[in-house]
Amino acid sequence: MTDTYFTRRTIRKYEQREIDNDLLERLLIAGTRSSTTGNMQVYSIIVTRDQVMKKRLAPAHFNQPMVTEAPVVLTFCADFNRFSLWCRQRNAVPGYDNFLSFMTAAIDALIAAQTVCNAAEEEGLGICYLGTATYNADTIIEVLELPKGVVPVATVTMGWPALVPEQPDRLPLEAVVHHEKYHDFTPRMIDDLYRGKEARADSMQFIAENNKTSLAQVFTDVRYKKEDNEYFSEKFLEVIRKQGFMPH
């Protein structure tokens, strides 16, 4: 196992340097070799390199600078359109207009996305996942002209790092790994697991800047508010319905 997995960082600033076509193709091929449900490969990857197209995509991602600054933007989509077309052309009746099929395709797409990202980082490239792909999926569908049966689930910016930031913190292994069965957490365990995260200088800064009394409040009251979660949930569910995965 290479050190890449243990030293990785999210890269948001990129050199003004293109990614060679052969390298990009190799990364994408690596993605297509990833695990997939039933060997169906029910996902698609939209590669955006054209600056005009990046600018059209930018509002969907709240105009984060890396969307237009990165040499490559990849949109990973749950895609049962292609597979269903193949079924119909072979006298088979597809039954994938349901939520389970959306989840199957979304999982396939995310596995492919992470495989591409792992391969890219091993080549010295930097990546940044954009969660906004699901926030504003309707806008992305319009810009990329995605047909029914196709829903964006992740966007990744990719390029050569211009700035390597400090490595982000992670919880101790015992916070996320359970042996044999799930072991719920006591209040003392929660204190122990989050103590290091809460004591970081940047965490203390977040608390002070947002006039809160705990880091948890920064998440619940500022970064990922209940009302925002509910709004984008309804919006994304409507996209899934319109794209044919959930009958009205």
Summary of the structure (lengths in Angstrom):
residues: 248
radius of gyration: 20.0
end to end distance: 47.1
largest distance: 62.9
contacts: 693
relative contact order: 0.16
helix: 52%
strand: 12%
